[in-house]
C-alpha cells in the first residue's frame, strides 16, 4: 500500500486547477472530453507512471483532482508475496490451482490496496504463448500488462455506448 494522502502545500485557483487537469488529460491515453456534460475523468499518463482522477464543476463545487503515483515493483510473483509474508503458502497453492483450473476469481479491495499489483502475477500464470485458454481483460483505465498469448483487452468508457455491460456481452461472445 502507498503512504496515503500527502499534503503538497500547493494552492491553485479553480482556473489554474482546471488548466492543470486539461494539461494532464492532453498527455494521457484518454479521448474523453471534459466539459459540463462529462465533468469527470479517469485516465493514465502516457508513460504509465501515474493514474489521474479529476472532477470539475458542475459535478463538484470546485475543481478537484488526485494523482496516484505508481511505483512498479518489477515482475513480482506469488512466491514473492509468500516470502514477504503477505500470502500464506496455502493461499499461494489455492490461487495457482484456481488459475490452472480456469475458474473465475474476483480480486477486490479499496483504492490503493494493491489489486493491480496482485493481479499481475496471476495474469502471467494464466497467460503465455503456450496457453490454451483465452484471457479477456476489461478495464476502464488501462493498467495491467498482458503477456504474449491468446489475450485480448477491452477499455470501457462507462459514459459512452461501450460500458461494462457491453464489454461483458462482447467477452461472452468471444470463444477461446
PyMOL commands that set and color helices and strands:
alter all, ss='L'
color gray80, all
select helices_A, chain A and resi 14-26+78-84+89-101+115-126+164-173
alter helices_A, ss='H'
color red, helices_A
select strands_A, chain A and resi 40-44+50-55+64-69+135-139+151-155
alter strands_A, ss='S'
color yellow, strands_A
deselect
rebuild
show_as cartoon
